[in-house]
């Protein structure tokens, strides 16, 4: 079983760092563990999308090697 990736984002209300699995930030509604403020998934949507893309790109780099501009794979 694969463990879900955890990320850290700041609460938009209190600024404290929230370290949770990616799915926590995608839930329709959550509560900040630090200040108990109500949080909607839309508040984190752009940041989560950016982090997921970076993680996907990193996995592709590991599997296929870093992309290069040369046709033969040389830098």
C-alpha positions, 0 to 999 in steps of 0.5 A: 500500500502506498503512503499518501504524500504529505505537504505543508501549507500555511493556514490562510487565517492564522498563518500557521503551517498545516502538515497533512496528506494532499487529500486533506487539502482537497476535502470540501471543508476542513478545520485548521488544527491551529486556530480551528478556522473553517477552510474550504478546498478552494483556498488551497486549490492553486497551491495543491495543483502546483505541488502535485505538478512538481511531484509528478515532474520529479517522478518523471525525472527519476523514471526517465532522466531529466529532460534536456534541450539536446536531441541526444540527451547531452546538455 
